[in-house]
């Protein structure tokens, strides 16, 4: 499974964009994803990869999970998947 592509698919779906409109350097703000869209994206990612993202939607700046851009989200997901497999 290509983690990068699947995450971009999920984020594009939440942003109601084409996959080609989402790059790893895109921020969620760039893509028009608001706080509700972020929460929905996180739920979809957790379900897809069977992981739990340590994220507090009420205090995203206090989270250990970096959501600054798509690449950071992908990196965080890869770390969580690797930790789960150990």
VENKATA-V504324 format. One record per residue. N is the residue number from 1. PSI is psi in whole degrees, 0 to 359 (NA if undefined). Layout:
n->N psi->PSI
n->N psi->PSI
This chain:
n->1 psi->135
n->2 psi->104
n->3 psi->313
n->4 psi->311
n->5 psi->318
n->6 psi->319
n->7 psi->316
n->8 psi->321
n->9 psi->313
n->10 psi->314
n->11 psi->319
n->12 psi->318
n->13 psi->316
n->14 psi->327
n->15 psi->356
n->16 psi->51
n->17 psi->168
n->18 psi->152
n->19 psi->323
n->20 psi->344
n->21 psi->351
n->22 psi->124
n->23 psi->167
n->24 psi->338
n->25 psi->353
n->26 psi->139
n->27 psi->162
n->28 psi->326
n->29 psi->316
n->30 psi->323
n->31 psi->357
n->32 psi->23
n->33 psi->120
n->34 psi->186
n->35 psi->323
n->36 psi->317
n->37 psi->324
n->38 psi->313
n->39 psi->317
n->40 psi->321
n->41 psi->315
n->42 psi->316
n->43 psi->316
n->44 psi->320
n->45 psi->316
n->46 psi->317
n->47 psi->316
n->48 psi->317
n->49 psi->2
n->50 psi->52
n->51 psi->168
n->52 psi->120
n->53 psi->124
n->54 psi->86
n->55 psi->131
n->56 psi->106
n->57 psi->333
n->58 psi->338
n->59 psi->65
n->60 psi->333
n->61 psi->347
n->62 psi->6
n->63 psi->149
n->64 psi->350
n->65 psi->117
n->66 psi->119
n->67 psi->26
n->68 psi->329
n->69 psi->176
n->70 psi->319
n->71 psi->318
n->72 psi->320
n->73 psi->314
n->74 psi->315
n->75 psi->314
n->76 psi->320
n->77 psi->318
n->78 psi->320
n->79 psi->315
n->80 psi->320
n->81 psi->316
n->82 psi->318
n->83 psi->322
n->84 psi->328
n->85 psi->349
n->86 psi->NA
